[in-house]
Amino acid sequence: MTDQEEGREYIVVNRARGKMLTHSASEIVVRHFPPVLSDEPPTQGGEDRAPSPLEYVLVALCA
């Protein structure tokens, strides 16, 4: 008998927290890892200090 047949449910919780550093940059922390920086390129009003949020979405899709 599988867990589903026994009526067991499993819930996975993922958490991240972030703070805005500037109007275009954020610092994000996940679990115990060092903070991740996200910023926009100059053409989008950022300082190009890190990948943009959209680029991180593409990274997640590749992973």
LINJO-V856758 format. One record per helix or strand of 2 or more residues. SS is the DSSP state (h for helix, s for strand). FROM is the first residue (numbers start at 1). TO is the last residue. Records with the same first field share a line. If there is no record, write none. Layout:
BEGIN
SS = FROM-TO ; FROM-TO
END
This chain:
BEGIN
s = 17-20 ; 26-29 ; 36-38
h = 42-44 ; 53-62
END
